[in-house]
Amino acid sequence: MPQALSQMPSVGDFSLALTHALINAGASISLVGFKVEASIIDADQQVDNSKVVPLVGQVVVIITNTIRAGTLRFSAVRTTGDPSLGDVVAVSQFLQSVGDNIGGTLRCSWSQNGKIQSVTFMNVTVKRCKAIHIMGNDVAEYDVQWSYGDWVVG
């Protein structure tokens, strides 16, 4: 009898390490400010890798590319307010204020099925982060967005 496939990710066993020349003198820092019960990170491509163009006569042209640039989206909360301590909101706002024209590297790692999985995003820059977001009787979650130029698994 075949064994059922299941996924066993470890909640909270997750890290985002940013290496950027303008943050912490270029030394890698761990980003913080992510709620356990929230969507932590999501990557969305800028351009589809294939496109179908229908032509008259029931013919199609399929165009493909290897463009892998896109947008990273974080749901984050302000923690220390100090970029050098990895507060992702503070990091984003600092990079916005200096006009980042360098970009950094973001390594995302997590444990799943007893193994460490990872994806590295290159040429990351801040796309969007609110200047202020205050909630009443709750922690304000910032919708932080970064652009990336490429990514690699492993």
C-alpha positions in Angstrom: 0.0 0.0 0.0 1.5 3.4 -1.0 2.3 5.8 1.8 0.3 9.0 1.8 2.4 12.1 1.0 2.3 14.8 3.6 4.1 18.1 4.1 5.6 18.7 7.5 6.9 22.3 7.7 8.1 23.6 11.1 6.3 26.8 12.1 8.6 29.5 13.2 11.7 27.6 11.9 12.3 30.2 9.2 14.9 32.8 8.5 15.5 35.7 6.1 19.1 36.8 5.9 19.8 40.0 4.1 23.3 41.0 2.8 23.4 44.6 1.6 26.3 47.0 1.5 24.2 49.8 3.0 23.0 47.8 6.0 25.3 46.7 8.9 28.4 47.5 6.9 27.6 44.7 4.4 27.5 42.0 7.0 24.5 39.6 6.8 21.6 40.3 9.2 18.6 38.3 10.1 15.3 40.1 9.3 12.7 40.1 12.1 9.2 41.3 12.5 7.1 38.4 11.2 4.0 37.1 12.9 3.7 33.3 13.2 0.0 33.3 12.2 0.4 35.4 9.1 1.7 35.2 5.5 5.4 35.8 6.0 6.7 36.0 2.4 5.3 35.7 -1.1 7.2 36.0 -4.4 5.4 37.0 -7.6 7.0 37.1 -11.0 6.9 40.3 -13.0 6.4 38.6 -16.4 5.0 35.2 -17.2 7.5 32.7 -18.5 5.3 31.8 -21.5 2.5 33.4 -23.5 0.2 31.9 -26.0 -0.8 34.0 -29.0 -3.8 32.6 -30.9 -3.7 33.2 -34.7 -6.4 32.8 -37.3 -6.8 29.2 -38.6 -6.5 27.5 -35.2 -2.7 28.1 -35.0 -0.9 29.4 -32.0 2.5 30.9 -31.3 4.0 30.2 -27.9 6.6 32.6 -26.7 8.8 31.7 -23.8 11.5 33.5 -21.8 13.7 33.0 -18.8 12.9 36.3 -17.0 12.6 35.6 -13.3 12.5 39.1 -11.8 9.5 40.0 -9.6 8.2 41.3 -6.3 8.6 39.9 -2.8 5.8 40.8 -0.4 6.2 40.6 3.4 3.6 41.1 6.1 5.7 42.6 8.8 5.5 44.5 12.1 7.8 47.1 13.4 10.0 45.7 16.2 13.1 47.7 17.3 13.0 50.5 14.7 16.7 49.8 14.1 17.8 48.6 10.6 21.1 47.1 12.0 19.0 44.8 14.2 17.0 43.5 11.3 13.7 45.2 11.8 12.4 44.7 8.2 10.2 47.8 8.3 13.1 49.9 9.5 15.4 48.3 6.9 12.9 49.1 4.2 12.4 52.7 5.3 16.1 53.3 5.6 16.8 52.0 2.1 13.9 54.1 0.8 15.5 57.2 2.4 19.0 56.7 0.9 17.8 55.8 -2.6 19.3 52.4 -2.8 21.1 51.9 -6.2 23.1 48.9 -5.1 20.7 46.1 -4.2 21.3 43.2 -1.9 20.9 39.5 -1.5 18.1 37.9 0.5 18.4 34.2 1.5 15.1 32.6 2.7 15.5 29.3 4.6 13.0 27.0 6.3 12.7 23.5 7.6 10.4 21.1 5.9 10.2 17.3 6.0 13.4 17.1 8.0 15.4 19.1 5.5 16.5 22.7 5.2 15.0 24.4 2.1 16.2 27.7 0.7 15.7 30.2 -2.0 18.1 33.1 -2.6 16.9 36.3 -4.3 19.4 38.6 -5.9 19.4 42.4 -6.6 16.7 43.1 -4.0 15.6 46.7 -3.6 12.7 48.2 -1.8 9.6 48.7 -4.0 7.1 49.9 -1.3 6.8 50.4 2.4 4.4 52.8 4.2 5.9 55.6 6.3 3.5 54.9 9.1 0.8 52.3 9.9 -0.9 52.4 13.4 -3.6 50.1 14.6 -5.8 50.5 17.7 -5.9 47.3 19.8 -3.7 45.2 17.5 -0.2 45.1 16.0 0.0 47.0 12.8 1.1 44.8 9.8 3.0 46.6 7.1 2.7 45.4 3.5 6.3 45.6 2.6 7.3 45.0 -1.0 10.8 44.5 -2.5 11.8 44.0 -6.1 14.2 41.2 -7.1 16.2 40.6 -10.3 16.6 36.8 -10.1 16.4 33.8 -7.7 17.9 30.4 -7.3 16.8 27.4 -5.2 19.3 25.9 -2.8 
